[in-house]
Amino acid sequence: MQQVVFEDLGLIDYKQAWDYQEAQFEKVMQQKMTANGDLHHLLFCEHPHVYTLGKSGEGSNLLISDETLKSINATYYRINRGGDITYHGPGQIVVYPIFNLEAFGITLKEYVHKLEEIIILFLKSYGINATRLDGATGVWLDVGVMGRERKICAIGVRASRFVTMHGLAFNINTDLNYFSYINPCGFIDKGVTSLQVELGKHIDMDDVKEKLNKLFASEFGFVYK
């Protein structure tokens, strides 16, 4: 059974977390190339207000100027994950799995499916029916209901030689007003939501992290080191 090192980085600057991800990614890659163990990493964190644009994204999906960015205390990065633009901020749990997929015996497509399944199962435990949307990675509510489709979890990953980084952003107590400054994930006709909005109450982040920890271990079949 695979072993995973878990770390909760707390509220951390985006670039600082990205650099840390890169360091762990290089460790896992080196292990893979030298056949020296199969240790993986799972990072949880929150970020100060920041917008990130994936390598295939359109810069025009950021709808505000540099001056407005500063006025709302947000930063902006072009990064090396897939997908378009998204927002990270306090109250949103960001998960960065740094996994060697070959050690787990799964493809990249299966990996993304598992990330989505973890969030779908999590929401089901709160009585929320979530699903996938064809052609749009992530987890959605009210799929097929015109004017009601809304994303609660964004997913954008990078993989090199089947080692992953980046991951998912799950809106818990997120300030959704920050999404109004972008076309989230490139969409202009779909909304965003949070667990707080759907349940009508503030959510305990520690409870969320505990449940997600268990779901990751169950879905991927690993133990924590």
N, C-alpha and C positions, 0 to 999 in steps of 0.2 A: 504493500500500500504506500502511496506517495505521502511525503511529509511536507507540510507547509509552515513557514514562519509567518506569523501574523503580527502586524504592528498597527497601532492606532496613532497616527501622526498628529491628531487634533487639528486645530485651525492653523494652517500653514500656507505661506506664500506660494503661489502657483509655480514660479520658476524654481524655487527651492525644492518643492516636491518633485518637479520634473527632473531636476538634476539627481535627486535621490533615486527616483525610478530608474534612470539611466544606469546608475551605479549598480543597482540590484540586477537589472537586465544583463549587464556585462558579466556579473558573477554567474548567473544562471547559464548564459551562453558559454562561458568558459568551462563550467562543469560539463555541459553537453559535449563540447568539442574534445574534452580530455577524458570523457567517460568516468568522471570523478564524482559520482553521487548524483542524486536527483532531488535536490532541495529546491523548493519553490517559495515564492513570497506573495503575501496578500496584504495590501496596504489599504487602510481606511483613513479618510481625512475630510476636512472641510477647507474651503478656500475663501479668502477675502474676495470681494466682487471682481470678477474677471470674465472676459469673453475669449474663447479660443476658436480658431478657425482651422479645420482639417485641411490636409494637403490637396483635396479635390474640391474644396469649398470656394465660394464666390465672395470676395471682399465686400461687394455691394450689399451683402446680407447684414452687414453692420450698418445700421441706419443713422448713426450719429457721428459727429465730428470729434477730433481729438480733444477739443475744448470741453465738449459735453461729457466725454469720458472722464476727464479730470473732475468736472463738477459733481459727478455722481460717485466719485471715489472708486472708479473701476479702471482696470488695465486690460490690455489686449495683446494676444499672442497668436502668431501663425505657428502651428505645430505639425508634427509628423504622424498624426493618426489619420484614419479614414474619416469620412463624413464631412459635414459642413460646419456651420457656426453653432456654438452653444454657450450657455451661461453657467458659471459656477459661483456660489456664494454661500454665506452662512446659512445654516439650516438645511443644507443639501449634503447628503452623504455621497462622497466620491469614492469609488472602489477601484483600485489598481491591482489586478492580478498579474503577477509576473510568473507565468507558468510555461514549462516545456511541454507543449501539447503532445509531442511524440511519446513522452513518458506516460501520459494519460491515455494514449492510444486513440486520440480524437483528432478530427480535422478542424480547420479554422471555422468552417460553417457550423459544425457541431458545437464548438466552443461558444460562439455567439448565441446559438440556440439555448445553451445551458444558462448563459447569463440572463437571457430573457426569461427562461423558465423559473429561475430563482426569484425574480421580482414578481412574476405572475403568482407563484405559490405563496410568497410573502403577503401579497395583497389579498389573496383568497382567505388567508387566516384572519383578515380584518373585515371579511364579508364584501370585498370589492372584486367585481368581475373584470379582470384585465386580460388583454390578448395582444397578439401581434398584428401588424398592419402590413399587407403585401407591399413590397417595394420600399419599406421604411423601417430600418432597424430601430429597435427600442420596444418599449411597452406602452400600450395605449388603452384608453377607456372609450366606450361607446363607439367602437369601430363600425362603420356602415351607417351611422346616424348622422345625416347631413347637418352640419353646423355644430355638432356635439363632439366630434373626435378631438381628443386632447391627449397629449403625451405626459406621462408621469415619470418616465425614466428614459434618459438618452444613453446610447451606447456608441462608442467610437474606439476602435482598437488599432494597434499596429502589431504586426507579427513579422519576425525575421527568422528564417530557418525554424519556424514553428515555435519560437519563443515570443510570448506576448508582452505588451505593455499598454498603457492607457487603460480604458475600461468603461465604467458606467457612472452615471450621475443621477441619483435618485432624489427627487424633490420631496422633502419631508415637511419642514417648517420654512420653506424657501419664500423669500419676498419675490412674488411673481411679477411685480412691476418691472423688474429688470429685464424681463423677456420682451417688453414692449419696444426695446431699443434695437431689436434684431428680428430677422426672419428665422425663427428657431429651426435649426437643421435644414434651412433653405426653404421651408414651407411658409406660404403666405395665407393659406386657407385652413390652418389647423391650430388648435389652442394648446395651452400647457396647463398643468394642474399640479397639486401637491397632496400629500397624504393629509395634511392639516385642513386643506380646503374640502377634501372629500369627506372627512369625518367630522368637520366642524369643531375641532378642538386642537390644542397644542399637543404635540407628540413627544414622548420621552425618547431622546436620541439614543440613550444607553440601551433601552429595550429594543430599539430597531437594530442596533449593532449586534446585540446578542442573538437575535433571531436570524439575521443575515449570516453571521458566523456559522451557525448550525446548518443553515440551508446550503451554504457553499460547500461545507464538508460532506453533506449528504449527497448533493447533486454531482459533485466531482469524485466522491469516493476517496477522500484523503483524511489524514489525521494531522492535528496541529503539533508542531514540534516544541 
